[in-house]
Amino acid sequence: MFGRWGYFVGPRLYACYPLRAKDTDLWVRLAREDQRRAVDSGAFTLHPRMGGQGWVVCHVGGLREAGRTLSWLKKSYEHARRMAERGEGDEA
């Protein structure tokens, strides 16, 4: 998956993290309102190519950064789970 670990709920990709230790950018797919709040928090930026589909990026270089991203990762998982339960496709 783009040289990354892919995290799925069924067929829906909701997050990915690089395989290489030197790369630290976590990609998370959020619902539109959560995407806006994540970017407004300053912890995330819009993904340069897939921001229009709900994707944001955060660099996780250590435990502090990992801790602040966990709640957003959970929101991403919950959004993907709701979409899968409703049988919706891969739209954000």
C-alpha positions as CSV (number, residue, x, y, z in Angstrom):
1,M,0.0,0.0,0.0
2,F,2.2,2.8,-1.3
3,G,5.2,1.3,0.7
4,R,3.1,1.6,3.9
5,W,1.3,-0.4,6.5
6,G,-2.4,-0.1,5.6
7,Y,-5.1,-0.2,8.2
8,F,-8.5,-1.3,7.0
9,V,-12.1,-1.8,8.2
10,G,-13.3,-4.4,5.6
11,P,-12.2,-3.0,2.3
12,R,-12.0,0.6,3.5
13,L,-8.5,2.1,4.1
14,Y,-8.6,4.5,7.1
15,A,-4.9,5.0,7.9
16,C,-1.4,4.1,6.8
17,Y,2.1,4.4,8.2
18,P,5.4,4.0,6.4
19,L,7.4,0.8,6.4
20,R,10.8,2.6,6.6
21,A,11.9,3.7,10.1
22,K,13.2,7.0,8.7
23,D,9.7,8.0,7.5
24,T,7.3,9.3,10.1
25,D,4.2,10.6,8.3
26,L,1.0,9.0,9.5
27,W,-1.9,9.4,7.0
28,V,-5.4,9.3,8.5
29,R,-8.7,9.5,6.7
30,L,-11.4,11.4,8.5
31,A,-15.0,12.6,8.1
32,R,-15.1,16.2,6.7
33,E,-15.8,17.9,10.0
34,D,-13.1,15.9,11.8
35,Q,-10.7,16.7,9.0
36,R,-11.3,20.4,9.4
37,R,-10.8,20.1,13.2
38,A,-7.7,18.1,12.9
39,V,-6.1,20.7,10.6
40,D,-7.3,23.5,12.8
41,S,-5.6,21.8,15.8
42,G,-2.2,22.3,14.2
43,A,-1.3,18.6,14.6
44,F,-2.2,17.7,11.0
45,T,-2.0,19.1,7.5
46,L,-4.1,18.3,4.5
47,H,-2.6,15.4,2.5
48,P,-1.1,17.1,-0.6
49,R,-2.9,14.8,-3.1
50,M,-5.7,13.2,-1.2
51,G,-6.9,16.0,1.1
52,G,-10.1,16.3,-0.9
53,Q,-11.0,12.8,0.1
54,G,-10.6,13.4,3.9
55,W,-6.9,12.5,4.3
56,V,-4.6,14.4,6.7
57,V,-1.0,13.9,7.5
58,C,0.9,14.1,10.9
59,H,4.5,13.4,11.5
60,V,5.0,11.0,14.4
61,G,8.6,11.3,15.5
62,G,8.2,10.2,19.1
63,L,5.9,9.2,22.0
64,R,4.5,12.8,22.4
65,E,3.4,12.9,18.8
66,A,2.1,9.4,18.9
67,G,-0.1,10.2,21.9
68,R,-1.7,13.3,20.3
69,T,-2.6,11.3,17.2
70,L,-4.3,8.4,18.9
71,S,-7.7,10.1,19.3
72,W,-7.6,11.1,15.7
73,L,-6.7,7.6,14.6
74,K,-9.7,6.3,16.7
75,K,-12.0,8.8,15.0
76,S,-10.7,7.6,11.6
77,Y,-11.4,4.0,12.6
78,E,-14.9,4.8,13.9
79,H,-15.7,6.7,10.7
80,A,-14.6,3.7,8.5
81,R,-16.5,1.3,10.7
82,R,-19.7,3.4,10.4
83,M,-19.2,3.6,6.6
84,A,-18.7,-0.2,6.4
85,E,-21.8,-0.9,8.6
86,R,-23.9,1.3,6.3
87,G,-22.4,-0.5,3.2
88,E,-21.2,2.7,1.8
89,G,-18.4,2.7,-0.7
90,D,-15.0,4.4,-0.4
91,E,-16.3,8.0,-0.4
92,A,-15.3,10.2,2.5
